Amino acid sequence: MIPYWRLSAYYFFYFAFVGAFSPYFTLYLQSIALSATDIALLMSLMQLMRVLAPNLWGWLAERLGMRIAIVRLSALASLAGFSVFFLTTEFAGLFAAMALMAFFWSAVLPLIEGLAFAHLGDQSHRYGSIRVWGSVGFIVAVLALGHSLDHLPIEAVLWVTASILAGIVLCSFIVPEAPRPPPQRDAASFGDTLRRPEVQALLGACFLMSAAHGALYVFYSIYLVDIGYDKGLVGWMWTLGVLAEIVVFMWMPRLTRRFSLRAILLFSFACAVARFLMIGWGAHSLALLLFAQVLHGATFGAYHAAAIAAVNEWFPGRLQSRGQALYGSLSFGAGGMLGGLLSGYTWEGIGPAWTYTIGSGFALAGLLWLLLGWRGEPGAAHALHEPRR
Protein backbone atom coordinates (compact mmCIF):
# COMPACT_ATOMS: atom_id res chain seq x y z
CA MET A 1 0.00 0.00 0.00
CA ILE A 2 1.25 3.47 -0.89
CA PRO A 3 1.21 5.73 2.23
CA TYR A 4 -0.44 8.45 0.17
CA TRP A 5 -1.81 10.63 2.96
CA ARG A 6 1.23 10.34 5.19
CA LEU A 7 3.55 11.41 2.36
CA SER A 8 1.08 14.14 1.36
CA ALA A 9 0.96 15.47 4.92
CA TYR A 10 4.74 15.67 5.04
CA TYR A 11 4.85 17.59 1.76
CA PHE A 12 2.06 19.87 3.07
CA PHE A 13 4.02 20.95 6.15
CA TYR A 14 7.41 20.99 4.41
CA PHE A 15 6.26 23.49 1.81
CA ALA A 16 4.07 25.35 4.29
CA PHE A 17 7.40 26.18 5.94
CA VAL A 18 8.65 27.53 2.61
CA GLY A 19 5.43 29.55 2.27
CA ALA A 20 5.90 31.16 5.66
CA PHE A 21 9.68 31.50 5.61
CA SER A 22 10.68 32.54 2.08
CA PRO A 23 8.26 35.44 1.47
CA TYR A 24 8.15 36.89 5.00
CA PHE A 25 11.32 36.10 6.91
CA THR A 26 13.17 38.70 4.84
CA LEU A 27 10.59 41.26 6.00
CA TYR A 28 11.35 40.27 9.60
CA LEU A 29 15.08 40.68 8.96
CA GLN A 30 14.44 44.08 7.38
CA SER A 31 12.39 45.09 10.45
CA ILE A 32 15.40 44.53 12.75
CA ALA A 33 17.46 46.92 10.59
CA LEU A 34 19.64 44.49 8.66
CA SER A 35 21.08 45.71 5.35
CA ALA A 36 20.25 44.14 1.99
CA THR A 37 23.71 42.54 1.95
CA ASP A 38 23.24 41.03 5.43
CA ILE A 39 19.78 39.72 4.46
CA ALA A 40 21.16 38.15 1.30
CA LEU A 41 24.02 36.54 3.26
CA LEU A 42 21.65 35.03 5.80
CA MET A 43 19.17 33.77 3.23
CA SER A 44 21.97 32.37 1.09
CA LEU A 45 22.96 30.12 3.98
CA MET A 46 19.87 28.09 3.08
CA GLN A 47 21.33 27.57 -0.37
CA LEU A 48 24.87 26.95 0.88
CA MET A 49 23.66 24.16 3.14
CA ARG A 50 21.73 22.72 0.22
CA VAL A 51 25.12 22.30 -1.47
CA LEU A 52 26.81 20.62 1.49
CA ALA A 53 24.21 18.77 3.52
CA PRO A 54 22.17 16.72 0.99
CA ASN A 55 25.24 14.93 -0.36
CA LEU A 56 26.39 14.01 3.14
CA TRP A 57 22.94 12.81 4.20
CA GLY A 58 22.35 11.07 0.86
CA TRP A 59 25.65 9.21 1.22
CA LEU A 60 24.75 8.18 4.78
CA ALA A 61 21.28 7.05 3.69
CA GLU A 62 22.78 4.96 0.89
CA ARG A 63 25.37 3.37 3.19
CA LEU A 64 23.17 2.81 6.25
CA GLY A 65 19.77 2.31 4.63
CA MET A 66 18.23 4.62 7.26
CA ARG A 67 16.50 7.32 5.26
CA ILE A 68 13.53 7.84 7.57
CA ALA A 69 15.73 7.94 10.69
CA ILE A 70 17.76 10.76 9.12
CA VAL A 71 14.53 12.56 8.14
CA ARG A 72 13.33 12.46 11.76
CA LEU A 73 16.65 13.60 13.20
CA SER A 74 16.78 16.47 10.71
CA ALA A 75 13.25 17.61 11.54
CA LEU A 76 14.03 17.80 15.27
CA ALA A 77 17.34 19.59 14.72
CA SER A 78 15.74 22.10 12.29
CA LEU A 79 13.20 23.10 14.92
CA ALA A 80 15.95 23.44 17.53
CA GLY A 81 18.00 25.66 15.21
CA PHE A 82 15.06 27.89 14.35
CA SER A 83 14.26 28.37 18.05
CA VAL A 84 17.46 30.43 18.39
CA PHE A 85 15.81 33.22 16.36
CA PHE A 86 13.61 33.91 19.39
CA LEU A 87 16.68 34.60 21.52
CA THR A 88 18.74 37.11 19.52
CA THR A 89 18.68 39.84 16.87
CA GLU A 90 22.47 40.09 16.63
CA PHE A 91 23.88 39.15 13.23
CA ALA A 92 26.29 36.57 14.64
CA GLY A 93 23.49 34.79 16.51
CA LEU A 94 21.18 34.94 13.49
CA PHE A 95 23.97 33.55 11.31
CA ALA A 96 24.55 30.60 13.67
CA ALA A 97 20.81 29.87 13.94
CA MET A 98 20.33 29.97 10.18
CA ALA A 99 23.35 27.75 9.56
CA LEU A 100 22.16 25.13 12.06
CA MET A 101 18.58 25.11 10.84
CA ALA A 102 19.56 25.08 7.16
CA PHE A 103 22.10 22.27 7.57
CA PHE A 104 19.46 19.88 8.86
CA TRP A 105 16.41 21.20 6.97
CA SER A 106 18.16 20.92 3.58
CA ALA A 107 18.93 17.24 4.22
CA VAL A 108 15.30 16.20 4.07
CA LEU A 109 13.80 16.88 0.65
CA PRO A 110 16.05 14.60 -1.47
CA LEU A 111 15.42 11.76 0.99
CA ILE A 112 11.65 12.31 0.99
CA GLU A 113 11.64 12.47 -2.82
CA GLY A 114 13.52 9.18 -2.92
CA LEU A 115 11.14 7.64 -0.38
CA ALA A 116 8.13 8.83 -2.37
CA PHE A 117 9.36 7.26 -5.61
CA ALA A 118 10.36 4.08 -3.78
CA HIS A 119 6.86 3.75 -2.31
CA LEU A 120 5.25 4.54 -5.67
CA GLY A 121 7.26 1.93 -7.57
CA ASP A 122 5.68 1.46 -11.00
CA GLN A 123 3.01 4.06 -10.13
CA SER A 124 5.44 6.98 -10.42
CA HIS A 125 2.81 8.88 -12.40
CA ARG A 126 1.08 9.51 -9.03
CA TYR A 127 3.99 11.63 -7.78
CA GLY A 128 2.26 14.84 -8.88
CA SER A 129 -0.89 14.01 -6.90
CA ILE A 130 1.23 13.65 -3.74
CA ARG A 131 3.58 16.58 -4.38
CA VAL A 132 0.62 18.87 -5.07
CA TRP A 133 -0.18 18.84 -1.33
CA GLY A 134 3.10 20.64 -0.79
CA SER A 135 1.81 23.41 -3.03
CA VAL A 136 -1.44 23.48 -1.04
CA GLY A 137 0.57 23.83 2.17
CA PHE A 138 2.52 26.71 0.65
CA ILE A 139 -0.70 28.49 -0.30
CA VAL A 140 -2.28 28.07 3.12
CA ALA A 141 0.83 29.42 4.85
CA VAL A 142 1.56 32.31 2.50
CA LEU A 143 -2.05 33.55 2.46
CA ALA A 144 -2.77 33.14 6.15
CA LEU A 145 0.48 34.77 7.25
CA GLY A 146 0.33 37.50 4.62
CA HIS A 147 -3.10 38.68 5.76
CA SER A 148 -2.21 38.25 9.43
CA LEU A 149 0.80 40.54 9.06
CA ASP A 150 -1.49 43.42 8.08
CA HIS A 151 -2.84 43.22 11.65
CA LEU A 152 -0.12 41.51 13.73
CA PRO A 153 3.48 42.52 14.46
CA ILE A 154 6.15 41.15 12.16
CA GLU A 155 7.37 38.85 14.97
CA ALA A 156 4.37 36.64 14.15
CA VAL A 157 6.56 35.23 11.36
CA LEU A 158 8.70 33.50 14.00
CA TRP A 159 5.78 31.89 15.84
CA VAL A 160 4.00 30.66 12.71
CA THR A 161 7.17 29.26 11.19
CA ALA A 162 8.13 27.45 14.40
CA SER A 163 4.65 25.91 14.58
CA ILE A 164 4.98 24.61 11.03
CA LEU A 165 8.39 23.11 11.82
CA ALA A 166 6.74 21.31 14.73
CA GLY A 167 4.22 19.90 12.21
CA ILE A 168 7.13 18.62 10.11
CA VAL A 169 8.51 16.84 13.18
CA LEU A 170 5.16 15.15 13.77
CA CYS A 171 4.81 14.06 10.13
CA SER A 172 8.35 12.66 10.06
CA PHE A 173 7.31 10.09 12.67
CA ILE A 174 4.31 8.82 10.68
CA VAL A 175 6.01 8.42 7.27
CA PRO A 176 7.20 4.81 6.93
CA GLU A 177 10.50 3.61 5.53
CA ALA A 178 10.37 2.17 2.00
CA PRO A 179 11.81 -1.20 0.98
CA ARG A 180 15.38 -1.06 -0.25
CA PRO A 181 15.54 -1.27 -4.06
CA PRO A 182 16.78 -4.52 -5.64
CA PRO A 183 20.48 -4.60 -6.56
CA GLN A 184 19.83 -5.47 -10.20
CA ARG A 185 18.48 -1.99 -10.86
CA ASP A 186 21.95 -0.47 -10.39
CA ALA A 187 22.96 -0.92 -14.02
CA ALA A 188 25.56 1.86 -14.02
CA SER A 189 27.83 3.42 -11.45
CA PHE A 190 27.33 6.92 -10.11
CA GLY A 191 30.39 8.16 -12.00
CA ASP A 192 29.31 6.55 -15.29
CA THR A 193 25.95 8.27 -15.03
CA LEU A 194 27.55 11.66 -14.38
CA ARG A 195 29.67 11.30 -17.51
CA ARG A 196 26.60 11.16 -19.76
CA PRO A 197 26.30 14.47 -21.67
CA GLU A 198 22.54 14.74 -21.19
CA VAL A 199 22.96 14.32 -17.42
CA GLN A 200 25.63 17.04 -17.32
CA ALA A 201 23.44 19.34 -19.42
CA LEU A 202 20.43 18.84 -17.17
CA LEU A 203 22.34 19.39 -13.93
CA GLY A 204 24.14 22.44 -15.33
CA ALA A 205 20.89 23.94 -16.60
CA CYS A 206 19.21 23.30 -13.24
CA PHE A 207 22.05 25.15 -11.53
CA LEU A 208 21.38 28.15 -13.77
CA MET A 209 17.59 27.97 -13.33
CA SER A 210 17.94 28.23 -9.57
CA ALA A 211 20.43 31.09 -9.95
CA ALA A 212 17.82 32.84 -12.09
CA HIS A 213 15.32 32.59 -9.21
CA GLY A 214 17.75 34.00 -6.61
CA ALA A 215 16.42 37.57 -6.57
CA LEU A 216 12.84 36.30 -6.60
CA TYR A 217 13.22 34.26 -3.41
CA VAL A 218 15.30 36.84 -1.53
CA PHE A 219 13.81 40.18 -2.55
CA TYR A 220 10.42 39.67 -4.26
CA SER A 221 8.33 40.48 -1.15
CA ILE A 222 10.53 43.45 -0.22
CA TYR A 223 10.37 44.67 -3.83
CA LEU A 224 6.58 44.62 -3.99
CA VAL A 225 6.14 46.30 -0.59
CA ASP A 226 8.69 49.00 -1.50
CA ILE A 227 6.81 49.94 -4.69
CA GLY A 228 3.50 50.25 -2.86
CA TYR A 229 1.75 46.86 -2.72
CA ASP A 230 0.43 45.80 0.68
CA LYS A 231 1.47 42.59 2.43
CA GLY A 232 -1.88 40.91 1.80
CA LEU A 233 -1.46 41.36 -1.95
CA VAL A 234 2.10 40.06 -1.68
CA GLY A 235 0.67 36.86 -0.19
CA TRP A 236 -1.81 36.60 -3.06
CA MET A 237 0.97 37.05 -5.63
CA TRP A 238 2.91 34.15 -4.14
CA THR A 239 -0.32 32.16 -4.02
CA LEU A 240 -1.08 32.80 -7.68
CA GLY A 241 2.28 31.36 -8.64
CA VAL A 242 1.70 28.24 -6.57
CA LEU A 243 -1.84 27.80 -7.94
CA ALA A 244 -0.31 27.75 -11.41
CA GLU A 245 2.21 25.22 -10.10
CA ILE A 246 -0.60 23.00 -8.77
CA VAL A 247 -2.36 22.99 -12.14
CA VAL A 248 0.87 21.96 -13.83
CA PHE A 249 1.57 19.18 -11.32
CA MET A 250 -1.89 17.74 -11.93
CA TRP A 251 -1.45 17.91 -15.71
CA MET A 252 2.09 16.58 -15.92
CA PRO A 253 1.15 12.94 -16.70
CA ARG A 254 -0.93 14.17 -19.65
CA LEU A 255 1.73 16.61 -20.77
CA THR A 256 4.40 13.92 -20.82
CA ARG A 257 2.22 11.77 -23.06
CA ARG A 258 2.40 14.52 -25.68
CA PHE A 259 5.81 16.09 -25.01
CA SER A 260 9.21 14.75 -23.97
CA LEU A 261 10.80 15.84 -20.71
CA ARG A 262 13.41 17.71 -22.74
CA ALA A 263 10.76 19.72 -24.58
CA ILE A 264 8.97 20.57 -21.32
CA LEU A 265 12.23 21.75 -19.79
CA LEU A 266 13.13 23.90 -22.79
CA PHE A 267 9.71 25.56 -22.64
CA SER A 268 10.14 26.16 -18.89
CA PHE A 269 13.48 27.87 -19.39
CA ALA A 270 12.07 30.08 -22.15
CA CYS A 271 9.27 31.13 -19.79
CA ALA A 272 11.85 31.98 -17.11
CA VAL A 273 13.70 34.29 -19.50
CA ALA A 274 10.49 36.24 -20.11
CA ARG A 275 9.23 36.09 -16.53
CA PHE A 276 12.18 37.80 -14.86
CA LEU A 277 12.30 40.55 -17.45
CA MET A 278 8.62 41.24 -16.75
CA ILE A 279 9.15 41.34 -12.99
CA GLY A 280 12.18 43.60 -13.29
CA TRP A 281 10.79 46.13 -15.73
CA GLY A 282 7.00 45.80 -15.43
CA ALA A 283 6.22 45.36 -11.72
CA HIS A 284 4.31 48.67 -11.57
CA SER A 285 1.76 47.09 -13.94
CA LEU A 286 -0.38 44.72 -11.87
CA ALA A 287 -1.56 42.91 -15.02
CA LEU A 288 2.00 42.20 -16.14
CA LEU A 289 2.98 41.15 -12.65
CA LEU A 290 0.03 38.73 -12.50
CA PHE A 291 1.03 37.17 -15.81
CA ALA A 292 4.62 36.82 -14.62
CA GLN A 293 3.38 34.95 -11.54
CA VAL A 294 1.27 32.58 -13.63
CA LEU A 295 4.50 31.63 -15.41
CA HIS A 296 5.67 30.13 -12.11
CA GLY A 297 3.69 27.08 -13.18
CA ALA A 298 6.28 26.58 -15.92
CA THR A 299 9.43 28.00 -14.31
CA PHE A 300 9.05 25.87 -11.19
CA GLY A 301 6.16 23.41 -11.56
CA ALA A 302 6.86 21.93 -14.99
CA TYR A 303 10.60 22.44 -14.62
CA HIS A 304 10.87 20.65 -11.26
CA ALA A 305 8.53 17.78 -12.14
CA ALA A 306 10.38 17.10 -15.40
CA ALA A 307 13.84 17.47 -13.88
CA ILE A 308 13.15 15.22 -10.90
CA ALA A 309 11.61 12.57 -13.17
CA ALA A 310 14.76 12.54 -15.30
CA VAL A 311 16.98 12.31 -12.22
CA ASN A 312 14.84 9.49 -10.85
CA GLU A 313 15.24 7.54 -14.08
CA TRP A 314 18.93 8.23 -14.63
CA PHE A 315 19.91 7.42 -11.02
CA PRO A 316 17.98 4.20 -10.29
CA GLY A 317 17.94 1.89 -7.30
CA ARG A 318 20.46 2.65 -4.59
CA LEU A 319 21.86 5.54 -6.60
CA GLN A 320 18.56 7.34 -6.09
CA SER A 321 19.33 9.13 -2.82
CA ARG A 322 22.66 10.41 -4.13
CA GLY A 323 21.13 11.43 -7.45
CA GLN A 324 18.35 13.41 -5.80
CA ALA A 325 20.86 14.94 -3.38
CA LEU A 326 23.14 16.00 -6.24
CA TYR A 327 20.21 17.55 -8.10
CA GLY A 328 19.19 19.49 -4.98
CA SER A 329 22.74 20.54 -4.19
CA LEU A 330 23.59 21.85 -7.63
CA SER A 331 20.26 23.50 -8.33
CA PHE A 332 18.54 24.74 -5.18
CA GLY A 333 21.88 24.76 -3.35
CA ALA A 334 24.74 26.11 -5.47
CA GLY A 335 22.54 27.82 -8.04
CA GLY A 336 20.27 29.36 -5.44
CA MET A 337 23.25 30.54 -3.41
CA LEU A 338 24.87 32.21 -6.43
CA GLY A 339 21.64 33.94 -7.41
CA GLY A 340 20.84 35.02 -3.85
CA LEU A 341 24.30 36.37 -3.05
CA LEU A 342 24.66 38.14 -6.37
CA SER A 343 21.26 39.79 -5.97
CA GLY A 344 22.30 41.05 -2.53
CA TYR A 345 25.20 42.97 -4.07
CA THR A 346 23.37 44.21 -7.18
CA TRP A 347 20.07 45.18 -5.51
CA GLU A 348 21.42 48.40 -4.01
CA GLY A 349 24.13 48.83 -6.65
CA ILE A 350 22.36 48.66 -10.01
CA GLY A 351 18.77 48.33 -8.82
CA PRO A 352 15.96 45.75 -8.94
CA ALA A 353 15.29 45.95 -12.68
CA TRP A 354 18.82 45.05 -13.69
CA THR A 355 19.05 42.46 -10.90
CA TYR A 356 16.08 40.61 -12.38
CA THR A 357 17.57 41.06 -15.85
CA ILE A 358 20.65 39.17 -14.66
CA GLY A 359 18.27 36.41 -13.53
CA SER A 360 16.78 36.32 -17.01
CA GLY A 361 20.31 35.96 -18.39
CA PHE A 362 20.94 32.93 -16.16
CA ALA A 363 17.75 31.33 -17.50
CA LEU A 364 18.83 32.00 -21.08
CA ALA A 365 22.22 30.39 -20.45
CA GLY A 366 20.47 27.33 -19.00
CA LEU A 367 18.18 27.13 -22.02
CA LEU A 368 21.15 27.11 -24.39
CA TRP A 369 23.08 24.53 -22.34
CA LEU A 370 20.08 22.21 -22.29
CA LEU A 371 19.39 22.71 -25.98
CA LEU A 372 22.95 21.91 -27.03
CA GLY A 373 23.90 19.32 -24.41
CA TRP A 374 20.80 17.10 -24.32
CA ARG A 375 20.18 16.16 -27.91
CA GLY A 376 18.62 12.71 -27.61
CA GLU A 377 15.71 11.25 -25.65
CA PRO A 378 17.09 8.56 -23.31
CA GLY A 379 15.07 6.44 -20.91
CA ALA A 380 13.73 9.31 -18.84
CA ALA A 381 11.65 10.70 -21.70
CA HIS A 382 8.36 9.39 -20.33
CA ALA A 383 9.30 8.68 -16.72
CA LEU A 384 6.18 10.26 -15.26
CA HIS A 385 3.60 8.01 -16.83
CA GLU A 386 5.20 4.77 -18.04
CA PRO A 387 5.75 1.93 -15.55
CA ARG A 388 9.36 1.07 -14.92
CA ARG A 389 10.66 -2.14 -16.37
Secondary structure, 3 states (H helix, E strand, C coil): CCCHHHHHHHHHHHHHHHHHHHHHHHHHHHHCCCCHHHHHHHHHHHHHHHHHHHHHHHHHHHHHCCHHHHHHHHHHHHHHHHHHHHCCCCHHHHHHHHHHHHHHHCCHHHHHHHHHHHHHHHHHHHHHHHHHHHHHHHHHHHHHHHHHCCCCCCCHHHHHHHHHHHHHHHHHCCCCCCCCCCHHHCCCCHHHHHCCHHHHHHHHHHHHHHHHCHHHHHHHHHHHHHCCCCHHHHHHHHHHHHHHHHHHHHHHHHHHHHCCHHHHHHHHHHHHHHHHHHHHHHCCCHHHHHHHHHCHHHHHHHHHHHHHHHHHHHCCHHHHHHHHHHHHHHHHHHHHHHHHHHHHHHHCCCCHHHHHHHHHHHHHHHHHHHHHHCCCCCHHHHCCCCCCC
